[in-house]
Amino acid sequence: MARPSKQGLDYFPFDVDFDTNAKTEAVMGEFGAKGVLSMIYLLSAVYQNGYYLRWDKLKQMQLANRVSGSTPELVNQIVNRLIDYGTFDKELFDSAKVLTSQRIQSTYLDATKRRKQPKQTLYWINDDNNHRSSVVNVDINPQSKVKESKVNNNNVQTQNEPKKQPSHDGHSLADDFEKLWKLYPSKKGKKKAFDAYKRAIKKGTTNKEIQNGIVDLIKHQDSKYYPNGSTWFNGERWTDSYETPEPQVLNEIKAEKPKPKSKWQIFWDIYYDHGSELDKAIPAIQDKYPGITPDEIDRVMNPDKYKAKEGNW
């Protein structure tokens, strides 16, 4: 009997700059250590399964249980943010709730190149396997004789995809921009953003400066106020600073103390706390102010009544 073929990996490569990676820093800034630990657990689960992971309620609850202090809701937020950053493929997740990416699949291919196994087709999006489809792959029998048309994706360019231009470091400007665009949280105005990016690079701005600016934005800005990508790049907003108030201002705020309540306010608070029933409120007031009589309580609570009796108005 033939031994069943192994699907997953026993280990996977871990970048030495993982802790300073822009995506890691962004997740750390928003979710703290729970977010980074969740990233590691998710990648481990993907590679343990092979090159993809079906994200369902069971996996959600398992991850929440593994990361101390997490909740299913927090775990889902982390997964959605990683999809926004391009760690996992958004199109495949939206259509099939599957976590994978071209980079994950490339790593898997490299790790299993010596295995004797058919080409992967299920949820495969990596061009290195000579298989790319805009339709989500379903379980395909590798023995099927149905012929599929092959499309050379290198000759197809979508309307919104930036045209690749060489840069000084050997990478294309479009490739460098795509990495930054995956990191930027508000993905509107991509074409204008790319034009602004090229101008900035030509003036001497580095990718690292822009990357740090995006990380700072995510760390310090409320997500409700993220500007559109085109606005942020056009305004060179990576130069923005996010300063906290001066210490002396904070001290002045802390020094402000609330004014103490008057007897009149205290008596009426007790009165309302006892269901607006004076018979119940009087004993409670007398407990707080021993020796005070019901007439004195009434005089404090209704000063205008006594002023009228004394002819003061």
N, C-alpha and C positions, 0 to 999 in steps of 0.2 A: 504493500500500500504506500503510495507516494506521500511524502510529508507535505502538509499544507504550506503554501507559500506565505512568507511573512509580509505583512502589509505595512505596519508602522516602523518607526525608528526607535532604537534604544537610547539615542542621545542626538542632540542637534547643535550646530555651531552657535556660540553666544558671543556677540561682538564685545570687545574689551571696552569700547566707548559707549556701552549701553546706557550707563548712568548719565552721560552728558549728551546723549542723542536728543534732538529737538523734540521728538514725539514723547520720549520718556519724561523730559523736563516739563512739557506741557501737561501731561497726565499727572505728574507729581504735584505741579502747581495747583491743579484743579481738585484732585481727589486725594492727595497725600500718598503715604506709603501703601494704602489699600489699593490704589489705582495701579501702582507699579507691580505689586505682587500679583494682582489680577492679570496683568499683561503676561507675566512669566507663566502663570498657571495655564492661561489660554493657549499660549504657544506650545507649551509642553503637551497639552491635550490634543492639539492639532497634529503634531508630529507623532504622538503615540498612536493616533489613528491612521496616520499616513501623511496626507497633505491637505486634509480638509476636516471640518468638524460641523456637524449639524447642530445648530443652536436651537435648543428647545427648552421647555420648562424644567426638565430633569437636569440638564447641564447648568442651567441658571441657578437652580437650588444647590447643586453640588459645589459650584464655585462660591456662592454666598456662604456656604458652610465651611469651606476651606479657609477663607480669608476672615480672620477674626474681626468682628464688629461690622461686617458688611450686611447688606440687605439685598434681596432680589432686585429691588428697584435700583439700588446703587450699581449693582453689577451690570444691569441693562444699560445704564447711563454710560458706564465705562466702555462697554462694547460699542455703543453707538458713536462715542467719541473716537475710538480707534478706527472705526469705519470712515468717519469724517477725515481722519488724518491719513487714510490710505493704507493702514496696516492690514486691513482686510478689504476685499473687493466689494464695493457698494452695490453694483448691479446684481451680482450673484446673491448677495445677502437679501436684497429687496425681493428678488424673485423666488429664492429657494431657502432662505434662512440658513445659509451655509457660510462658514468662516474659512476663507482661504485667500490667497493672493498670488500674483505671478512670482514674487520673490520666494514665498513659501514653497511653491511648486518647483522652482529652480533648485532650491536647496534639497528638496526631496529627490529630484532627478539625479543630482550630483551624488547624493548619499547611496542611491540604489542602482547606480549604473552597472554594477557587476552582477546584479540579480537577473536571473532569467525569468522575465515576466513580460506579458503583453503591454503595449502602450496603454497608458491611462486615458480613459475617456470620460469618466464620471466627474462632473463639475470641473473639467479641465479648461483652463483659460490661458495657459502658457504656450507661446509660440514655439518654444524650444522642442515641444513634442510634436511639432508639425500638425497641430490640431487647434484651431481657434474657431469658435462659433459664437454668434450673437445670441443664439438660443441656449437656454440652460440645458446641459447634458443630462440625460436620464440614464438609468441602468441599461447599458448596451452590451449585448452578448458579443464577446470578441470573435466568435465563430460565425457571426452573421455575414451573409454574402451580399447584403445590400450595399451597393456602391454609393459613396458620397462624393459630391463635387468638391474639389480642393480649390481654395481661394488663396492667392498670395496676398496676405494682409499688408505686406511691405509696400505694395503698390496702391493701397487704399488709404486715403487721408480724409478724416472727417472735417467738416467745415470749421468746427471750433478748435481743432488741434493746431497749435502754433507750428509754423513752418520751422524746421530745424536749421539753425545757423551755427557754424563752428565758433567756439569761444577760445580764449587764450590758453586754457588748461586742458584742451583736448576734448572736453565734453561739449555738447551742443547747448546753446542758450536755452533751447526749448526743454531739453532734459533737466537742466538745473532749475528752470522755472517750474516745471511740473512737480518737482520735489517740494518746492516752497508752496505751490498752490494746493497740494494735498494737505499740507500742514495748516494753511490759513482757514479759519472756521467759516467765513461767510463767502460762499462761492458764487458771486454774482459779478458780471462784467469781466469775464476772463480775458477776452481779446484786448480790451483797453488796459487791463492790468499787465498783460504781457508786453504791450508797447511801452508802458511806463517802466517796467522792469529792464527792458533793453536800454532805455535812456539812462537809467540809474547805473547800470553796469558800465556803460560807456563813459560815464563821469567818474568812475573809480569806486563806486559802492561795491562791497563784497557780498557774496551769498551769505556769509556768516553774520554780517551786520543785519541783513534782512531777516534771517532765521531768528536771531536773538530778539529782534523787534516783534516778531509774531509771537514768540514765547512770552515776552513781557506783556503783550496785549492780553493773551489768554490768562496769564497769572493774575493780572491786576484789574482787568475790565470786566464789568458785568456782561454776560453773553447777550443780553437784550440790546446792548449798545455797540455791538461789533459793526463797524462800517463795512459796506460792500467792498469786495476785493478790489474793484477798479478805483474806488475812492481812496482806499488805504495805500495802494501802490502809487497812484498819481500824486498823492500828497506827501509821499516819502515818509509815511507815518512811523517807520522803524526808528526815526529820530526822536519820537515822542518820549517824554519821561513821565513816570508815574510816582510823584513824590507824596509822602505822607505829611500831614500837618506838622508845623514846628512844635517841638516839645513844650515850649512855654504856653502855646495856645491850648494844648491838651491839658496842661496843668490848670489853666484858668477855667476850663470847662469842668474839670473834676472838682475845683474849689467851690463851684456854685452849689449851695445847699438849698433844698426846698424850705420854704417858710413854714414854721410850725402852725398847726391848726389852732384856731380859736376855740374857746369853750363852746361857743354857739355851734360851730361846725361839728365838734366832737359829739355834743348832745344829739344833734339831728342825725348824725351817722348812726349812733346807737339806736335811735328811734326807728330809723328805716330798717336797720338790721333785725329789729324785733317785730317786723311786719306792720309797722306804723301803729302799733298798739302801745299807748302811753303807760298803761298799767304794767306791761312787761318791761318797758324801757327804763322806768324809774329805778327799780332794784339794780339794774345793770349799771346805771349812772352812779348810784349810791355806792356800789362796789368800787368804782373807779375813784369817786370823790367821797370818802367817808364823812358822815356828819352833815351832808347837804340835805336840805328838806325839799319835799315836793314843790312848795311854793317858790323856793329859790331856783329850782330847776325850771319851773314854768316862767319865772322872770327872765332867766337867761335865754330860753328858747323863744319867748314872745316879748321882746323888749318894747315893741311898738305899742302893745296893749297897755303896758304900764305907763308909758310916756303919755298916752291919751288920758289915762286916769289922773295923772299928776298935773295935767294941763300944760304939757310942754310943747304941744302943737295944736 
